[in-house]
């Protein structure tokens, strides 16, 4: 599973274009930053899964509040 995830991350990062040019040392930093953001999002989704009923409850409250403001 970990090999599959690391392979997926590498394939996604190779799609990210080098922002400062192909030979610039900042290109690796930009790709590393993109990987950090991606990993953070994955961890956030996994961590918030037990709280999904609570999130759905608040989302429903927000939608009911928005529909009443017409």
QUIPE-V686748 format. One record per residue. N is the residue number from 0. RES is the residue in three letters. BURIAL is b if it has 24 or more other ideal C-beta (glycine too) atoms within 12 Angstrom, else e. D_LAST is the distance of its C-alpha to the last C-alpha in Angstrom with 1 decimal. Layout:
n->(N N)
res->(RES RES)
burial->(BURIAL BURIAL)
d_last->(D_LAST D_LAST)
This chain:
n->(0 1 2 3 4 5 6 7 8 9 10 11 12 13 14 15 16 17 18 19 20 21 22 23 24 25 26 27 28 29 30 31 32 33 34 35 36 37 38 39 40 41 42 43 44 45 46 47 48 49 50 51 52 53 54 55 56 57 58 59 60 61 62 63 64 65 66 67 68 69)
res->(UNK UNK UNK UNK UNK UNK UNK UNK UNK UNK UNK UNK UNK UNK UNK UNK UNK UNK UNK UNK UNK UNK UNK UNK UNK UNK UNK UNK UNK UNK UNK UNK UNK UNK UNK UNK UNK UNK UNK UNK UNK UNK UNK UNK UNK UNK UNK UNK UNK UNK UNK UNK UNK UNK UNK UNK UNK UNK UNK UNK UNK UNK UNK UNK UNK UNK UNK UNK UNK UNK)
burial->(e e e e e e e e b e e e b e e e e e e e e e e e e e e e e e b e e b b e e b e e e e e e e e e e e e e e e e e e e e e e e e e e e e e e e e)
d_last->(48.6 49.0 50.9 48.3 45.6 47.7 48.6 44.9 44.2 47.1 46.1 42.6 44.1 46.5 43.6 42.3 44.1 46.2 44.3 47.4 49.9 51.8 54.6 52.7 52.8 49.1 48.3 49.2 47.2 44.1 44.6 45.2 42.0 40.1 41.9 40.9 37.2 37.6 39.5 37.1 34.2 36.4 37.4 33.8 32.8 35.9 35.4 31.8 32.6 33.6 30.2 28.2 27.1 25.9 24.0 22.4 21.4 19.7 18.0 16.7 15.6 13.7 12.0 11.1 9.8 7.6 6.3 5.7 3.8 0.0)
